[in-house]
Amino acid sequence: MKDVIALFVAAIGRKNVLTEQREIEKYRHACIPVEREIEMALTPESVKQIQEIVKIADKYQTPLYPISTGKNWGYGSANPVRNNNIIVDLSGMNRILEVDKDLAFAVIEPGVTQQQLYDYLAKNQTGLIMDPTGSGPNCSVLGNTLERGYGISPYGNHFQSLCGMEIVLANGEILRTGFGRFQGAKANYTFQYGVGPYLDGLFTQSNFGIVTKIGVWLMPEPEYFEACYFFSDSEASLGPLIDSVRWLMLHNVVKGSINLVHRNRSLTMLSQYPWKTMKGRTPLDEALWESMAAERNIGTWNGVAGLYGTKPEVAAAKKIIKQQLRGKVKKLVFLNDRTLHVADKLKVVLSPILKMNLPELLKVLKPSYNLLKGKPCEVSLPSPYWRKKSPPPHRNINPAHDNCGIIWFAPVVPMKTEYAKEFIDIVTPLFRRFGFEACITFTAVNPRSFDCTLPILYDKENHEETERAIACHEQVLKECTAKGYVPYRMGIQSMEQMVGEKNVFWNVVEKLKDTLDPQGIFSPGRYCR
Ligand SMILES: Cc1cc2nc3c(=O)[nH]c(=O)nc-3n(C[C@H](O)[C@H](O)[C@H](O)COP(=O)(O)OP(=O)(O)OC[C@H]3O[C@@H](n4cnc5c(N)ncnc54)[C@H](O)[C@@H]3O)c2cc1C
């Protein structure tokens, strides 16, 4: 190991080779219950340095685990799948290399955060907006794209907005996908497929290379925007709501995604587990859920969507939405910049009239409204603190650093009532049996599918509860997969098990790995045998 360290130091400089415990401790922080042995992290500053690292690793068969910002919270954070990988932390490579205002794309390095891209686009008056995820300002745009993550605007499906990649392969060569291989090609970042096999998918949710650059399509700021919120007050309303969501999206009335957020999930973002009232018992009583929701005017199912377009377009969409949701919701509210401004100004006067705590509501509403308009925020980040005994910080929330307990289970559920109901009927009793609350969000990633995010929120400082969370996750994964509800993305704790399945799919992936990375130096075990 000493020799390899010396080679890394010679290649990328002493300051970029981290071996002290205090320097590498942060990479071990996780929200899922894993403890990985990590002895070293490298912080290269250029593609050339990455190539040098890869050459050394390939020669000495040293496993590398590249991360962008390492905030894959609930799926493993910065931790590798296996012990003793060297973390290659690319957060320092954070240049926005190009933004084309007319063609509406950016070319970025791995360390570019959501906040950084947002600030750049705003400051330079590009007239473009990005699609932020709920994971906060400090996460990487590229890292999220490689996990095929998503937000909620019309550009919310991040893999679909990816155009052109640059990848360092295990032999040190640089692969450029799409038209990138043609010297002087003009359409690298405007036409995704290039000519010949379309390779980009191979470098997402995989371990075939280190991605050093991607093109990301951006959305032109709409001429007019309104946010649509709706609330229903019964579990039974879900079916009719799903029919409407599908109809509105299939008919292109709503161009982005629609989120259906269950009461329980909303409450985990706004409050913490009432340990005192529950006298330490778990899971939370139904009656208490109801009273907590009533206090905050939260419905059983709560919908949110952004309406983007010209003013007449948005007006037409609102009319159709009203027709679609008639009789299905208790309340339907549209907000625009003006109404939000007025509500903010008059919040104290309006609160008693509207019988709601408007100042409190606005604290959540404003960031969530701005998120739809492309501004990253921390509004979702308190939920991992649900079972924690201390509150989240007011800003710079980092649930991994604070040792919060969250394990994501994120299956895809086709957008029909029968599937959603079957899924809910599997997970709700199962969560209860293990002492947890099912806190569901259905995000319409396309007009035909929901990506359901269902977190197991647990107290990571409680050993017994942590063991139960692991068992709950294993069981829910097993039962849902058996019934056909398979996650779109996996945490590092489940990957080895998944790829161990005997089938042609993983055989093909293994052959690709053998060809592209014969020594197996990249992220061993990550979505691959
Ligand atoms: C409360 C909460 C809300 C969340 N909301 C969302 C959400 O709305 N949408 C969503 O998608 N996710 C969400 N997440 C999950 C997660 O936090 C985000 O997806 C986050 O963006 C991932 O972390 P990152 O951007 O730092 O990527 P990283 O952790 O850097 O990357 C993720 C993985 O991709 C691989 N990788 C990264 N960079 C490279 C590279 N350059 N080359 C090769 N491989 C690489 C690595 O294996 C790495 O582990 C949420 C999490 C929490 C706790």
The ligand as an SDF file (V2000), in Angstrom:
LIG
                    3D

 53 58  0  0  0  0  0  0  0  0999 V2000
  -34.5760   13.8520    2.1700 C   0  0  0  0  0  0  0  0  0  0  0  0
  -33.9550   13.4140    0.8970 C   0  0  0  0  0  0  0  0  0  0  0  0
  -34.4910   13.8230   -0.3070 C   0  0  0  0  0  0  0  0  0  0  0  0
  -33.9690   13.3640   -1.5150 C   0  0  0  0  0  0  0  0  0  0  0  0
  -34.5480   13.7830   -2.6750 N   0  0  0  0  0  0  0  0  0  0  0  0
  -34.1450   13.2640   -3.8430 C   0  0  0  0  0  0  0  0  0  0  0  0
  -34.8170   13.6220   -5.0510 C   0  0  0  0  0  0  0  0  0  0  0  0
  -35.7520   14.4280   -5.0620 O   0  0  0  0  0  0  0  0  0  0  0  0
  -34.3970   13.0330   -6.1960 N   0  0  0  0  0  0  0  0  0  0  0  0
  -33.3560   12.1670   -6.2280 C   0  0  0  0  0  0  0  0  0  0  0  0
  -33.0230   11.6640   -7.2960 O   0  0  0  0  0  0  0  0  0  0  0  0
  -32.6920   11.8350   -5.1030 N   0  0  0  0  0  0  0  0  0  0  0  0
  -33.0520   12.3430   -3.9180 C   0  0  0  0  0  0  0  0  0  0  0  0
  -32.3850   12.0020   -2.7610 N   0  0  0  0  0  0  0  0  0  0  0  0
  -31.2920   11.0070   -2.8190 C   0  0  0  0  0  0  0  0  0  0  0  0
  -29.8460   11.6100   -2.9660 C   0  0  0  0  0  0  0  0  0  0  0  0
  -29.5350   12.3910   -1.8400 O   0  0  0  0  0  0  0  0  0  0  0  0
  -29.6660   12.3850   -4.2600 C   0  0  0  0  0  0  0  0  0  0  0  0
  -29.9690   11.5810   -5.3660 O   0  0  0  0  0  0  0  0  0  0  0  0
  -28.2530   12.9740   -4.4520 C   0  0  0  0  0  0  0  0  0  0  0  0
  -28.2590   13.8470   -5.5490 O   0  0  0  0  0  0  0  0  0  0  0  0
  -27.1720   11.9110   -4.6860 C   0  0  0  0  0  0  0  0  0  0  0  0
  -25.9480   12.3610   -4.1840 O   0  0  0  0  0  0  0  0  0  0  0  0
  -24.8490   13.1420   -5.0460 P   0  0  0  0  0  0  0  0  0  0  0  0
  -25.5440   14.0740   -5.9660 O   0  0  0  0  0  0  0  0  0  0  0  0
  -23.8560   13.6860   -4.1100 O   0  0  0  0  0  0  0  0  0  0  0  0
  -24.2170   11.9830   -5.9470 O   0  0  0  0  0  0  0  0  0  0  0  0
  -22.9880   11.0480   -5.5430 P   0  0  0  0  0  0  0  0  0  0  0  0
  -23.2170   10.4850   -4.2160 O   0  0  0  0  0  0  0  0  0  0  0  0
  -21.7180   11.7420   -5.7730 O   0  0  0  0  0  0  0  0  0  0  0  0
  -23.1430    9.9510   -6.6860 O   0  0  0  0  0  0  0  0  0  0  0  0
  -24.0280    8.8770   -6.5930 C   0  0  0  0  0  0  0  0  0  0  0  0
  -23.3050    7.5910   -7.0220 C   0  0  0  0  0  0  0  0  0  0  0  0
  -23.0230    7.6680   -8.4240 O   0  0  0  0  0  0  0  0  0  0  0  0
  -21.6940    7.1730   -8.6850 C   0  0  0  0  0  0  0  0  0  0  0  0
  -20.8990    8.2940   -9.2250 N   0  0  0  0  0  0  0  0  0  0  0  0
  -20.9830    9.5720   -8.8150 C   0  0  0  0  0  0  0  0  0  0  0  0
  -20.1590   10.3370   -9.5490 N   0  0  0  0  0  0  0  0  0  0  0  0
  -19.5370    9.5080  -10.3940 C   0  0  0  0  0  0  0  0  0  0  0  0
  -18.5850    9.7350  -11.4520 C   0  0  0  0  0  0  0  0  0  0  0  0
  -18.1630   10.9680  -11.7470 N   0  0  0  0  0  0  0  0  0  0  0  0
  -18.1640    8.6760  -12.1590 N   0  0  0  0  0  0  0  0  0  0  0  0
  -18.6390    7.4310  -11.8940 C   0  0  0  0  0  0  0  0  0  0  0  0
  -19.5380    7.1690  -10.9300 N   0  0  0  0  0  0  0  0  0  0  0  0
  -19.9910    8.2040  -10.1920 C   0  0  0  0  0  0  0  0  0  0  0  0
  -21.1220    6.6770   -7.3850 C   0  0  0  0  0  0  0  0  0  0  0  0
  -21.2800    5.2930   -7.3160 O   0  0  0  0  0  0  0  0  0  0  0  0
  -21.9590    7.3870   -6.3330 C   0  0  0  0  0  0  0  0  0  0  0  0
  -22.0820    6.6150   -5.1670 O   0  0  0  0  0  0  0  0  0  0  0  0
  -32.8660   12.4640   -1.5250 C   0  0  0  0  0  0  0  0  0  0  0  0
  -32.3020   12.0740   -0.3070 C   0  0  0  0  0  0  0  0  0  0  0  0
  -32.8430   12.5380    0.8900 C   0  0  0  0  0  0  0  0  0  0  0  0
  -32.2540   12.0700    2.1840 C   0  0  0  0  0  0  0  0  0  0  0  0
  1  2  1  0
  2  3  1  0
  2 52  2  0
  3  4  2  0
  4  5  1  0
  4 50  1  0
  5  6  2  0
  6  7  1  0
  6 13  1  0
  7  8  2  0
  7  9  1  0
  9 10  1  0
 10 11  2  0
 10 12  1  0
 12 13  2  0
 13 14  1  0
 14 15  1  0
 14 50  1  0
 15 16  1  0
 16 17  1  0
 16 18  1  0
 18 19  1  0
 18 20  1  0
 20 21  1  0
 20 22  1  0
 22 23  1  0
 23 24  1  0
 24 25  2  0
 24 26  1  0
 24 27  1  0
 27 28  1  0
 28 29  2  0
 28 30  1  0
 28 31  1  0
 31 32  1  0
 32 33  1  0
 33 34  1  0
 33 48  1  0
 34 35  1  0
 35 36  1  0
 35 46  1  0
 36 37  1  0
 36 45  1  0
 37 38  2  0
 38 39  1  0
 39 40  1  0
 39 45  2  0
 40 41  1  0
 40 42  2  0
 42 43  1  0
 43 44  2  0
 44 45  1  0
 46 47  1  0
 46 48  1  0
 48 49  1  0
 50 51  2  0
 51 52  1  0
 52 53  1  0
M  END
$$$$
